Amino acid sequence: MSLFERVHGCLAGLALGDCLGMPTEFLTPEQIKQEYGWVDRPVLAPEGHPHRALLPGQMTDDTGQALAIAHAYLPNGQLTAAAVARELLEWADSTGEILPLVLGPSTRHALEQLRSGGDPRQTGRKGATNGASYRAVIVGLVNFNRLDRLIEQVVEACLPTHGTCVAISGGAAVAAAISKALIEDSTLEGIFLGAKQGAATGRKHGEWMWGTPLEGRIDLALQIVSQAPQPETALADLYRYVGVDLLVAESVATAFGLVALAKGDPMQAIFYGANIGGDTDTIAAISGAICGAWQGIAAIDQQMLAEVEKVNHLDLKAEAAHLVNIIKSQE
């Protein structure tokens, strides 16, 4: 499998996870089941839901901000907090009236400060939620063969909005997992080990803030999945014992649990994420991105991808080619 196929699969998995998880965000598993039965395609958010104004298959901030990081990279692979801040503001301006519907609390607060002239290396000092974790997907792609720079660039990607040790730990875990997934003959065990190592290393950076160590919660999520007699039990136990909130140690750890539950199948991971409840768009986006990087674009539902790209005016093939060019410029 080529590098391009893996990068393309990663971006596609992220976007599909985001878009299928969009209408079920904030809902419980019971509410999702009552409304839809099982979400395995783009659907309209329920009546009264904050995302009701979005079209079926429309992306939230997960895909938009991840692509903003891709656009913040220089052709030689350099990334700075200032460039990240610039691209995030440009993305926010491009979303128009739906911005308040999709923006997370940490990013909202930080963007307000950036618009007022705040230093992008300081504006994220209170951001402790999971918003930087899905952005770090791009850092993992660009640096899959440059692990010496991976943590450094995760920090740059996080600082403008999520400059705390908790958030950087989540970003580093996801980036490290993506970097492992891109390696030929990689295994799920290697991906999970890389994620836990990334989580521990990432926590050494940024403004200190208390949070449950992510690597331990990833272990818990994997243990739950390995002991569950069936997928339904694993989903219920991940929801109950690991959690699906905006907290890094909940949603990010659960996303890794879904990667294990799906055995690395990106579409299955996305469906699990869209139906588990809570922060479904982010959980599905992270698990879809990791599995997509591991299995490549051939494992993605092409008809569904075309539908999502049309709704959001995306060209993920072009975005993947852009990132591959950046990767190869460093060889």
C-alpha positions as CSV (number, residue, x, y, z in Angstrom):
1,M,0.0,0.0,0.0
2,S,1.4,3.4,-0.9
3,L,1.9,6.3,1.5
4,F,-0.7,8.3,-0.5
5,E,-3.3,5.6,0.0
6,R,-2.7,5.6,3.8
7,V,-2.8,9.4,4.1
8,H,-5.9,9.6,1.9
9,G,-7.5,6.9,4.0
10,C,-6.7,8.7,7.2
11,L,-8.2,12.0,6.1
12,A,-11.3,10.2,4.7
13,G,-11.7,8.3,8.0
14,L,-11.5,11.5,10.0
15,A,-14.0,13.3,7.8
16,L,-16.5,10.5,7.7
17,G,-16.3,10.0,11.5
18,D,-16.9,13.7,12.0
19,C,-19.9,13.8,9.7
20,L,-21.6,10.6,10.8
21,G,-21.0,11.6,14.5
22,M,-22.3,15.1,14.0
23,P,-26.1,14.5,14.4
24,T,-25.6,12.2,17.5
25,E,-23.3,14.4,19.5
26,F,-24.5,15.2,23.0
27,L,-27.0,12.3,22.8
28,T,-27.1,9.1,25.0
29,P,-26.9,5.7,23.4
30,E,-30.6,5.2,24.3
31,Q,-31.6,8.4,22.5
32,I,-29.6,7.5,19.5
33,K,-31.2,4.1,19.3
34,Q,-34.7,5.5,19.7
35,E,-34.1,8.2,17.1
36,Y,-32.2,6.2,14.4
37,G,-31.9,2.6,15.5
38,W,-28.2,2.5,14.3
39,V,-26.4,5.3,12.5
40,D,-24.4,3.9,9.5
41,R,-24.9,6.8,7.0
42,P,-25.2,10.6,7.1
43,V,-28.4,11.6,8.8
44,L,-30.2,14.8,9.9
45,A,-29.8,15.8,13.6
46,P,-33.0,15.4,15.7
47,E,-35.5,18.1,16.1
48,G,-34.2,20.6,18.8
49,H,-30.6,19.4,18.5
50,P,-28.0,22.2,18.1
51,H,-26.8,20.6,14.9
52,R,-30.3,20.5,13.4
53,A,-29.3,23.4,11.1
54,L,-26.6,21.3,9.5
55,L,-27.1,19.2,6.5
56,P,-26.8,15.4,6.7
57,G,-23.1,14.7,6.2
58,Q,-22.0,18.2,7.0
59,M,-18.7,18.4,8.9
60,T,-18.1,20.1,12.2
61,D,-14.9,21.7,13.6
62,D,-13.1,18.4,13.7
63,T,-12.4,18.2,10.0
64,G,-12.2,21.9,9.5
65,Q,-9.6,22.4,12.1
66,A,-7.6,19.4,11.1
67,L,-7.4,20.7,7.5
68,A,-6.4,24.1,9.0
69,I,-3.3,22.5,10.5
70,A,-2.5,20.9,7.1
71,H,-2.7,24.4,5.5
72,A,-0.5,25.9,8.3
73,Y,2.5,23.7,7.2
74,L,5.2,25.3,5.1
75,P,6.3,23.2,2.1
76,N,9.4,22.1,4.0
77,G,7.5,20.7,6.9
78,Q,7.8,23.5,9.3
79,L,4.9,24.3,11.6
80,T,4.5,27.2,14.1
81,A,1.9,28.3,16.6
82,A,1.5,31.6,14.8
83,A,0.7,29.8,11.5
84,V,-1.7,27.5,13.3
85,A,-3.5,30.5,14.8
86,R,-3.7,32.3,11.4
87,E,-5.2,29.2,9.7
88,L,-7.7,28.6,12.6
89,L,-8.9,32.1,12.4
90,E,-9.3,31.8,8.6
91,W,-11.2,28.6,9.0
92,A,-13.5,30.1,11.6
93,D,-14.2,33.1,9.3
94,S,-15.1,30.7,6.5
95,T,-17.7,28.8,8.4
96,G,-20.1,31.7,8.7
97,E,-23.2,31.4,10.8
98,I,-22.7,27.7,11.8
99,L,-19.5,28.5,13.7
100,P,-21.3,28.8,17.1
101,L,-22.9,25.4,16.5
102,V,-19.7,23.5,16.0
103,L,-17.0,25.3,18.0
104,G,-15.7,23.7,21.2
105,P,-15.3,25.8,24.4
106,S,-11.5,25.9,24.6
107,T,-11.2,26.9,20.9
108,R,-14.0,29.5,21.2
109,H,-12.3,31.2,24.2
110,A,-8.8,31.1,22.5
111,L,-10.1,32.5,19.2
112,E,-11.6,35.4,21.0
113,Q,-8.2,36.2,22.5
114,L,-6.4,35.8,19.2
115,R,-8.8,38.2,17.5
116,S,-7.9,40.7,20.2
117,G,-4.2,40.4,19.4
118,G,-3.3,37.7,21.9
119,D,0.0,35.8,21.7
120,P,-0.7,32.4,20.0
121,R,1.8,30.8,22.4
122,Q,-0.2,32.0,25.4
123,T,-3.9,32.0,24.3
124,G,-4.4,28.3,24.9
125,R,-3.2,28.2,28.5
126,K,-6.6,27.1,29.8
127,G,-7.6,24.8,27.0
128,A,-7.8,21.3,28.5
129,T,-10.5,19.6,26.3
130,N,-10.0,17.2,23.4
131,G,-10.0,19.8,20.5
132,A,-6.3,19.5,19.8
133,S,-6.4,15.7,19.6
134,Y,-8.1,15.5,16.3
135,R,-5.9,18.2,14.9
136,A,-2.9,16.3,15.8
137,V,-3.8,13.7,13.2
138,I,-2.1,15.9,10.6
139,V,1.1,16.2,12.7
140,G,1.2,12.4,12.9
141,L,0.9,12.2,9.1
142,V,3.6,14.7,8.3
143,N,6.0,13.3,10.9
144,F,5.5,9.6,10.6
145,N,9.1,9.2,9.5
146,R,10.4,12.1,11.6
147,L,9.5,11.1,15.2
148,D,12.2,13.4,16.5
149,R,10.0,16.3,15.5
150,L,6.6,14.8,16.3
151,I,6.1,16.0,19.9
152,E,7.6,19.4,19.1
153,Q,5.1,20.0,16.3
154,V,2.2,18.6,18.4
155,V,3.0,21.3,20.9
156,E,3.0,24.0,18.2
157,A,-0.4,22.7,16.9
158,C,-1.8,22.8,20.4
159,L,-0.5,26.1,21.9
160,P,-2.9,28.6,20.4
161,T,-6.0,26.9,21.8
162,H,-5.0,23.9,23.9
163,G,-1.7,24.7,25.6
164,T,-2.1,22.5,28.7
165,C,-0.3,19.3,29.5
166,V,-3.6,17.4,29.5
167,A,-4.5,18.6,25.9
168,I,-1.0,18.1,24.6
169,S,-1.0,14.6,26.0
170,G,-4.1,13.8,24.0
171,G,-2.6,15.3,20.8
172,A,0.6,13.5,21.2
173,A,-1.2,10.2,21.7
174,V,-3.2,10.6,18.5
175,A,-0.2,11.9,16.5
176,A,2.0,9.0,17.6
177,A,-0.7,6.5,16.8
178,I,-1.2,7.9,13.3
179,S,2.6,7.8,12.7
180,K,2.7,4.2,13.7
181,A,-0.3,3.3,11.6
182,L,1.4,4.7,8.4
183,I,4.4,2.3,8.8
184,E,4.3,-0.7,6.5
185,D,3.5,-3.9,8.5
186,S,2.4,-2.0,11.5
187,T,0.2,-3.7,14.0
188,L,-2.6,-2.5,16.3
189,E,-0.5,-3.4,19.3
190,G,2.3,-1.2,18.0
191,I,-0.2,1.6,17.3
192,F,-1.6,1.4,20.9
193,L,1.9,1.3,22.4
194,G,2.9,4.3,20.4
195,A,-0.2,6.1,21.6
196,K,0.5,5.4,25.2
197,Q,4.2,6.5,24.9
198,G,3.0,9.7,23.1
199,A,0.5,10.4,25.9
200,A,3.2,10.1,28.6
201,T,5.7,12.3,26.7
202,G,3.2,14.9,25.7
203,R,2.1,15.4,29.3
204,K,5.6,16.9,30.0
205,H,4.7,19.9,27.9
206,G,2.4,22.9,28.2
207,E,0.8,24.6,31.1
208,W,0.3,22.2,34.0
209,M,-3.3,21.2,34.7
210,W,-4.6,18.1,36.5
211,G,-6.0,15.3,34.5
212,T,-6.3,11.6,34.6
213,P,-3.2,10.1,32.8
214,L,-4.4,9.2,29.4
215,E,-2.2,6.1,28.9
216,G,-3.8,4.4,31.9
217,R,-7.3,5.1,30.5
218,I,-6.2,3.7,27.1
219,D,-5.2,0.6,28.9
220,L,-8.6,0.5,30.6
221,A,-10.4,0.9,27.3
222,L,-8.4,-1.9,25.7
223,Q,-9.0,-4.2,28.6
224,I,-12.8,-3.5,28.5
225,V,-12.8,-4.4,24.8
226,S,-10.7,-7.6,25.2
227,Q,-13.0,-8.9,27.9
228,A,-16.4,-8.0,26.4
229,P,-18.3,-11.0,25.1
230,Q,-19.9,-8.9,22.2
231,P,-19.5,-5.5,20.7
232,E,-22.7,-4.2,22.3
233,T,-21.3,-4.9,25.8
234,A,-18.0,-3.3,24.9
235,L,-19.8,-0.1,23.7
236,A,-21.9,0.0,26.8
237,D,-18.9,-0.5,29.1
238,L,-16.7,2.1,27.3
239,Y,-19.6,4.6,27.7
240,R,-20.1,3.7,31.4
241,Y,-16.5,3.3,32.7
242,V,-14.2,5.2,30.4
243,G,-16.5,7.9,29.3
244,V,-17.5,10.0,26.2
245,D,-17.1,13.5,27.5
246,L,-14.9,16.3,26.0
247,L,-12.2,15.3,28.6
248,V,-9.1,13.9,26.9
249,A,-9.0,10.9,29.3
250,E,-12.6,10.0,28.3
251,S,-13.2,10.6,24.6
252,V,-9.7,10.1,23.4
253,A,-9.2,6.9,25.4
254,T,-12.6,5.6,24.2
255,A,-11.6,6.3,20.6
256,F,-8.7,3.9,21.0
257,G,-11.1,1.4,22.5
258,L,-13.2,1.6,19.3
259,V,-10.1,1.1,17.1
260,A,-9.5,-2.2,19.0
261,L,-13.2,-3.1,19.0
262,A,-13.3,-2.6,15.2
263,K,-10.1,-4.5,14.8
264,G,-8.8,-1.6,12.7
265,D,-11.7,-1.5,10.3
266,P,-12.3,2.3,9.7
267,M,-16.0,2.1,8.7
268,Q,-16.8,-0.2,11.7
269,A,-14.9,2.2,14.0
270,I,-16.8,5.2,12.6
271,F,-20.2,3.4,13.1
272,Y,-19.3,2.5,16.7
273,G,-18.2,6.1,17.3
274,A,-21.4,7.6,15.8
275,N,-23.6,5.4,18.0
276,I,-21.7,5.3,21.4
277,G,-23.1,8.7,22.6
278,G,-21.5,11.8,24.0
279,D,-18.8,13.5,21.9
280,T,-19.5,11.2,19.0
281,D,-18.1,13.3,16.2
282,T,-14.7,13.6,17.8
283,I,-14.6,10.0,19.0
284,A,-15.6,8.7,15.5
285,A,-13.2,11.1,13.8
286,I,-10.2,10.0,15.8
287,S,-10.9,6.3,15.6
288,G,-11.7,6.6,11.9
289,A,-8.5,8.5,11.2
290,I,-6.3,6.0,12.9
291,C,-8.0,3.0,11.2
292,G,-8.0,4.8,7.9
293,A,-4.3,5.4,8.1
294,W,-3.7,1.7,8.9
295,Q,-6.0,0.2,6.3
296,G,-5.8,2.9,3.6
297,I,-8.4,4.5,1.3
298,A,-9.6,1.1,-0.1
299,A,-11.2,0.3,3.3
300,I,-13.4,3.5,3.1
301,D,-16.9,3.5,1.7
302,Q,-16.3,5.4,-1.5
303,Q,-20.0,6.3,-2.1
304,M,-20.4,7.7,1.3
305,L,-17.1,9.6,1.0
306,A,-18.2,11.2,-2.3
307,E,-21.4,12.3,-0.6
308,V,-19.6,13.9,2.3
309,E,-17.1,15.6,0.0
310,K,-19.9,17.0,-2.1
311,V,-21.8,18.4,0.9
312,N,-18.7,20.0,2.3
313,H,-17.0,21.0,-0.9
314,L,-14.0,18.9,0.0
315,D,-11.3,17.4,-2.1
316,L,-9.5,15.0,0.3
317,K,-7.5,13.5,-2.5
318,A,-5.9,16.9,-3.2
319,E,-5.4,17.4,0.6
320,A,-3.7,14.1,0.8
321,A,-1.4,14.8,-2.1
322,H,-0.5,18.1,-0.5
323,L,0.5,16.4,2.7
324,V,2.5,13.6,0.9
325,N,4.5,16.4,-0.9
326,I,5.4,17.9,2.5
327,I,6.4,14.5,3.8
328,K,8.6,13.7,0.7
329,S,10.2,17.2,0.9
330,Q,11.9,16.1,4.1
331,E,13.4,12.8,2.8
